[in-house]
Amino acid sequence: MKIYSVFVEPKTPGNIGFLARTMKNFGFKKLVLINPCELENSSYYQASHARDVVQDAKIYDSLENFIEDKQITTIIGTTGTAGGSYNIPRIPITPDELPKNMHVDGNIAILFGREGDGLSNEELELCDILVTIPTNEEYPIMNISHAAAIIFYEIYKNQKDYPVDNMEIASFEDKKIITKLCNEIISKLDYPEHKRKKVEIITKRIIGRAFIAGRESKLLRGTLKRVNVRIKTQEE
């Protein structure tokens, strides 16, 4: 399992260093920067003994390009705002619940949003899992490196429970195809548009969290394609 720590559009060079330092504290070395500010001396100074993490950071101009390039299978988003049960796109889990949702042998991306603004709604909708840290309502938003430390700690202390086999699992693109096929079926239901949209989001989340083997993915895609063909035939 490869875990990438992804900082989306960081604005402050020093925060890149702080995140790198926190990563190395817990054994994480794969730092990805999406459309970042210029790296400056403060990035390396604040990293301290984790300067190598900053030096080896991979830079992409968009989140989508990174996901495609690294064949990400699970996307974990961090958010400081917990959604309610009716706010489907933003229903998060807490950090202690995260490890049991990561028992997959694949490429995992943990997204950290912009300082002050966090992740956009579009970016949150890309995520298979959302994580939020319970904090004081009067001042709920944490510094990125502090939030990262809590999340990394929960992952690190449970790492012995992760799988060590090399079973082929469905890629991010495989899951996108499965989701698309499901959405084609959902679109045929006599649902109001807003309800159909919620069902599509829930379906994407379920597929994203699921541990789908490569062989299972092929079988599922074939079955869904047949269902869609049958529906179209009956409509004609």
Phi, psi and omega in degrees: 000126176254132180244123178254130174265117189246117179259113184272117176048056176297141183256337184246117182306322181297327180293331176296318178294318179299318180295318179300319180297317179296320178303311184293330176306326185247016173083015178263135185232350185266094180261132178236133179244125180258115178045058187277170169290172179293136174288131181236179180304326182295332178298318181279324180295313181290338178287336181056242182279009177251026179300328180297329178294319178293315181299325183269002182300140177262136183247133178231152179275347177208155179294321181297320179296321177297312182302317180290317184296318184265004179050054182293133180258333179222129180246122180250123179254144177254137181218142179270355182243112180278131178275160176274181184293341179262357179261077191306315184293346188232042175267107185259169170250170178266161184305324181292341178272346186297312185306321183289347176263004183246014183282066179226151178258084184201200180255118185247135176244128174253116185266130173244129187276179181299148175298123178092318185257335181070204179273144178286165178299323179296320179291322178296326180289341175286339188282142175274329182224137174246138181237135174227149180256120179299126181220175178297129182299334181289334180208076191279338187274125181263157170299144186302318183290328178290317178296318180298321181300318180294316181293314180298322180299315181296322178290316184297316185288344180252010187297335180294342182272353183283153181290150179244358179282167183249040179297135177290130178238164181297136179280173177301319180294321177302315181292327176296319179294316179299316179298317180298317179295320176297318181295327177296323177290316180300324182296341180275350181283150180276068181245148171298153184304316183294325179287321178298320179298318179296319179296321179297318179295316179297318179300316179299317180296317181296315179295320181296321181282339187289143173271096184253118178290156182303317180294320178296322180300315181297317180295317181295317179297317179298318180295314181296323177297320179294321178299315180296320178296317180298318179298315180296322179296317180293327179292329179283000000 
